[in-house]
């Protein structure tokens, strides 16, 4: 389970616990189910944003690594071509 999933689960548990305590003390059932759903959606959105950021960073690193590999290959090819007798 990822960090954001853990956050989402904990936030849902805390909101549900708070709702239960208020209902027990006041005898009034509070309509916080929408808040629980909203907290879950916010956590899901944060998870998606974090995953998008990770994907972007991975893509950038992959591109930079490929660029370095291409440059190194080009430098080796160039050096080999300059050797006498090749």
WONOR-V888117 format. One record per run of one state. SS is the DSSP state (A for helix, B for strand, O for the rest). FROM is the first residue (numbers start at 1). TO is the last residue. If there is no record, write none. Layout:
# WONOR-V888117
SS_FROM_TO ; SS_FROM_TO
This chain:
# WONOR-V888117
O_1_2 ; A_3_26 ; O_27_32 ; A_33_82 ; O_83_86
